[in-house]
Amino acid sequence: MPKTAIRKLAKPERRAQLLETSKEILRECGADALTLGHLAERAGVSKPIAYEHFGTREGLLIALSREIEERHTEKLTKALQETPSDLSSVARTIGSVYIGCAAENGAEWQAMSSALRGNAEMDRVQQELADDYVALIGAAVGPFSNLSKDDLRLRCAGLAGAAETIAREFVRGRATEENAAANLAALIVNGISA
């Protein structure tokens, strides 16, 4: 039986297709099953195409991490633009977007993080992404705080850690989406008070 022809996609479209296929593999099979060979087979492309886009399995997982964080940042930025300018509203927006993203990507994100624990490049990328998120939260809540710039940054770093922990509880079924978002919002309101 003849092999079906691989549809030629532009490089950005192919990368997006490979990332989406990677997420499907993570959801269905877990992180151990996500290899460049499995990805290529599942996406209907040759192995060299997968290697050309990501280089290594770690490169693929890092690209997935970046893609998930970029989508989260875009959603939060857009939502904050439409949020009333008061601390409670801003905190609710941050909480609901964070937990909403966990609902969308939580299991995948946890699988990726576990698979890359101890990887120096992933540690660097995760720190960079965390710093960007802390800065975004700081910019959103800063107008409502009397804290010094350094103290606000530290509190926002703590809130980002709390957000990750609350999201993990939600993903594990230990909280509802609404309850997790409300508790995260409460921590934000209480956390930036001087």
C-alpha positions in Angstrom: 0.0 0.0 0.0 1.6 3.4 -1.0 2.5 5.8 1.8 0.4 8.9 2.0 2.2 12.0 1.1 3.3 14.3 4.0 1.6 17.6 3.6 4.2 20.4 3.2 3.8 23.0 5.8 5.7 26.2 6.4 8.2 25.9 9.2 6.2 27.8 11.8 3.0 25.8 10.9 5.0 22.5 11.2 6.4 23.5 14.5 2.9 24.4 15.8 1.6 21.0 14.6 4.5 19.2 16.3 3.9 21.0 19.6 0.2 20.2 19.4 0.9 16.6 18.7 3.4 16.6 21.6 0.7 17.8 24.0 -1.6 15.0 22.7 1.1 12.4 23.5 1.7 13.9 26.9 -2.0 13.8 27.7 -2.6 10.3 26.4 0.7 8.5 27.2 2.7 10.6 29.7 6.1 12.2 29.5 8.1 8.9 29.1 6.4 8.3 25.8 7.3 11.7 24.4 10.3 11.1 22.2 11.2 12.8 19.0 10.8 9.4 17.2 7.3 8.9 18.6 6.4 12.5 17.8 7.6 12.2 14.2 5.6 8.9 13.8 2.5 10.3 15.3 2.7 13.6 13.4 3.3 11.8 10.1 6.7 13.3 9.4 10.2 11.9 9.2 12.5 11.9 12.3 14.9 14.4 10.8 12.0 17.0 10.7 11.3 16.5 14.4 15.0 16.8 15.2 15.4 19.9 13.0 12.7 21.7 15.0 13.8 20.7 18.5 17.2 19.1 18.4 16.7 16.9 21.5 13.8 15.6 23.6 14.8 18.2 26.2 14.6 20.9 23.5 11.1 19.7 22.7 10.0 19.8 26.3 11.5 23.3 26.7 9.7 24.5 23.6 6.5 23.1 25.0 7.1 24.9 28.3 7.7 28.2 26.6 4.6 27.8 24.4 2.4 27.1 27.4 3.8 30.1 29.4 3.5 32.4 26.4 -0.2 31.5 26.0 -0.7 32.0 29.7 1.0 35.4 29.6 -1.1 36.5 26.6 -4.3 35.5 28.3 -3.4 37.2 31.5 -2.2 40.4 29.8 -5.5 40.6 27.8 -7.7 39.9 30.8 -5.9 42.5 32.9 -6.5 45.1 30.2 -10.3 44.4 30.6 -10.2 44.3 34.5 -11.4 47.2 36.7 -8.6 49.0 38.4 -9.0 47.8 41.9 -6.9 45.2 43.8 -9.7 42.7 44.3 -10.6 42.6 40.6 -7.0 42.4 39.6 -6.4 39.5 42.1 -9.5 37.7 40.9 -8.3 38.0 37.3 -4.8 36.7 38.1 -6.3 33.8 40.1 -8.9 32.8 37.5 -6.5 33.0 34.6 -3.8 31.0 36.4 -6.1 28.3 37.5 -7.9 28.3 34.1 -4.5 27.7 32.4 -3.9 24.9 34.9 -7.2 23.4 33.9 -6.1 23.6 30.3 -2.4 22.4 30.7 -1.9 21.3 34.3 -1.2 17.6 33.8 1.0 18.3 30.7 3.0 21.0 32.6 3.6 18.7 35.6 4.7 15.9 33.3 7.1 18.1 31.5 8.5 19.6 34.7 9.1 16.2 36.2 10.7 14.9 33.0 13.2 17.8 33.0 14.0 18.1 36.7 17.7 18.6 37.1 18.2 19.6 33.5 20.4 22.8 33.6 18.9 24.3 30.4 15.4 23.7 31.7 16.3 25.1 35.1 17.5 28.3 33.3 14.4 28.5 31.2 12.0 27.9 34.1 13.8 30.7 36.1 13.5 33.1 33.1 9.8 32.3 32.7 9.2 32.6 36.5 11.0 36.0 36.5 8.8 37.2 33.6 5.7 36.1 35.4 6.7 37.7 38.7 7.3 41.0 36.9 3.9 40.7 35.2 2.2 40.2 38.6 4.2 42.9 40.2 3.2 45.4 37.5 -0.5 44.4 37.9 -0.6 44.7 41.7 2.1 47.3 42.3 -0.2 50.3 42.1 -2.1 48.9 45.1 0.9 48.3 47.3 3.0 50.4 49.6 5.8 47.8 49.6 9.3 48.7 48.3 10.2 47.5 44.9 12.3 44.7 46.3 9.8 43.6 48.8 7.0 43.6 46.2 9.1 41.4 43.9 9.8 38.9 46.7 6.1 38.8 47.6 5.2 38.3 44.0 7.7 35.5 43.7 6.1 33.9 46.7 2.7 34.3 45.2 3.9 32.7 42.0 5.0 29.7 44.0 1.7 29.6 45.9 -0.1 29.8 42.5 1.8 26.8 41.3 1.1 24.8 44.5 -2.6 25.7 44.4 -2.8 24.8 40.7 -1.2 21.4 41.5 -3.9 20.8 44.2 -6.5 21.6 41.6 -5.0 19.4 39.0 -4.9 16.5 41.5 -8.6 17.0 42.2 -8.2 18.4 45.7 -10.0 21.7 44.9 -12.5 23.0 42.4 -11.4 25.5 39.8 -13.5 28.2 41.5 -12.2 27.4 44.9 -8.6 27.3 43.8 -8.9 30.6 41.9 -10.7 32.3 44.9 -8.0 31.2 47.3 -5.2 32.3 45.0 -6.9 35.7 44.7 -7.2 36.0 48.5 -3.5 35.2 48.9 -2.7 38.0 46.3 -4.8 40.6 48.1 -3.4 39.7 51.5 0.1 39.1 50.2 0.9 42.5 48.9 -0.4 44.5 51.8 2.4 46.2 53.7 
